[in-house]
Amino acid sequence: MIPDDISLVMTCGACPEQYDAMYNGKIVGYLRLRHGHFRVDYPECGGETVYTACPQGDGIFEHHERDRYLNAAKLAIFLKMTESEEEGLYKIIEQAIITWSNDGNQTAGLLTRDIIEIIKSKIP
């Protein structure tokens, strides 16, 4: 399993922009952007919040930021789903390297920053 194995199904296009995260046909997360606050709950709405951010978009992501925040959400869900956080972190770093080699430094830098923020949130 890698973060890309989690698919996102848009359930509302704007005000709020929201998604269900799916893995093997099962809901494993809820993503919602409303009033400039983005949150990701695991395994469903009202569950544990595993990621939060404040993108520029209010009730809908700005075009240039959507992929970054949705990928960060998938990473956070993946970490929560992965029993061994070491294994999960290894796969995330591996994916960031693959993304960097395909897309260039900017994408890898954004993913790395998001990974660091997720890791910080896991440290007691």
C-alpha positions in Angstrom: 0.0 0.0 0.0 1.2 3.5 -0.8 -0.6 6.9 -0.5 -1.6 6.8 -4.2 -3.7 3.7 -3.4 -6.1 6.0 -1.6 -8.6 7.5 -4.1 -10.6 10.7 -3.5 -14.3 11.0 -4.4 -15.6 14.6 -4.5 -18.9 14.7 -2.7 -19.3 18.5 -2.9 -17.6 20.9 -5.4 -17.6 24.1 -3.4 -18.7 25.8 -0.2 -17.5 23.4 1.2 -15.2 21.5 -1.2 -15.2 18.0 0.3 -14.2 14.4 -0.5 -14.5 10.9 0.8 -11.2 9.0 0.8 -11.5 5.4 -0.4 -9.3 2.4 -0.1 -10.5 -1.0 -1.4 -14.1 0.2 -1.7 -14.2 1.4 1.9 -14.3 5.0 3.2 -11.1 5.7 5.2 -11.3 9.5 5.4 -13.2 12.7 5.1 -11.7 15.9 3.6 -13.3 19.3 3.9 -12.4 22.9 3.0 -14.7 25.5 4.4 -14.1 29.1 5.4 -10.3 28.8 4.6 -9.8 25.8 7.0 -9.0 22.4 5.5 -9.3 19.3 7.7 -9.0 15.6 7.3 -10.8 13.1 9.6 -10.0 9.4 9.9 -11.8 7.1 9.2 -14.9 9.3 8.6 -16.4 12.6 9.3 -16.2 13.3 13.0 -13.4 10.8 13.5 -9.9 11.7 14.5 -8.6 14.8 12.7 -5.3 13.7 11.2 -4.4 16.8 9.2 -5.3 20.5 9.1 -4.2 23.4 7.0 -5.2 26.9 6.0 -5.0 27.2 2.2 -5.8 30.4 0.3 -9.1 29.0 -1.0 -12.2 29.7 1.1 -14.9 27.2 0.3 -13.0 25.8 -2.7 -9.2 25.4 -3.3 -7.4 27.8 -5.6 -6.4 25.9 -8.7 -2.6 26.0 -7.9 -3.0 24.5 -4.4 -5.5 21.7 -4.8 -3.0 18.9 -5.6 -0.7 19.9 -2.8 -3.3 19.8 -0.1 -5.1 16.7 -1.4 -1.8 14.8 -1.6 -0.9 15.9 2.0 -4.4 14.6 3.1 -3.7 11.2 1.5 -0.3 11.1 3.2 -1.9 11.8 6.6 -4.6 9.1 6.1 -1.9 6.6 4.9 0.2 7.3 8.0 -2.9 6.6 10.2 -3.7 3.5 8.3 -0.2 2.1 8.4 0.4 0.1 11.5 4.1 0.6 11.4 4.8 4.4 11.1 8.4 3.6 10.1 7.2 1.6 7.1 4.7 4.4 6.2 7.3 7.1 6.4 9.7 5.2 4.3 7.1 4.8 1.6 6.1 8.4 1.7 9.8 9.5 1.3 10.2 7.0 -1.5 7.1 8.5 -3.3 8.4 12.0 -2.8 11.7 11.0 -4.5 9.8 9.4 -7.4 7.6 12.5 -7.7 10.6 14.8 -7.6 12.3 12.8 -10.4 9.2 13.1 -12.6 8.0 16.6 -11.8 11.1 18.6 -10.6 12.1 20.2 -7.4 9.0 22.3 -6.7 6.7 19.3 -6.1 9.2 17.4 -4.1 9.8 20.5 -1.9 6.1 20.9 -1.2 5.6 17.2 -0.4 8.7 17.3 1.9 7.3 20.3 3.7 4.0 18.6 4.1 5.6 15.4 5.3 7.6 17.3 7.9 4.4 19.0 9.2 2.6 15.6 9.4 5.6 14.1 11.3 5.7 17.0 13.7 2.0 16.5 14.5 2.8 12.8 15.4 5.5 13.7 17.9 4.2 14.0 21.5 
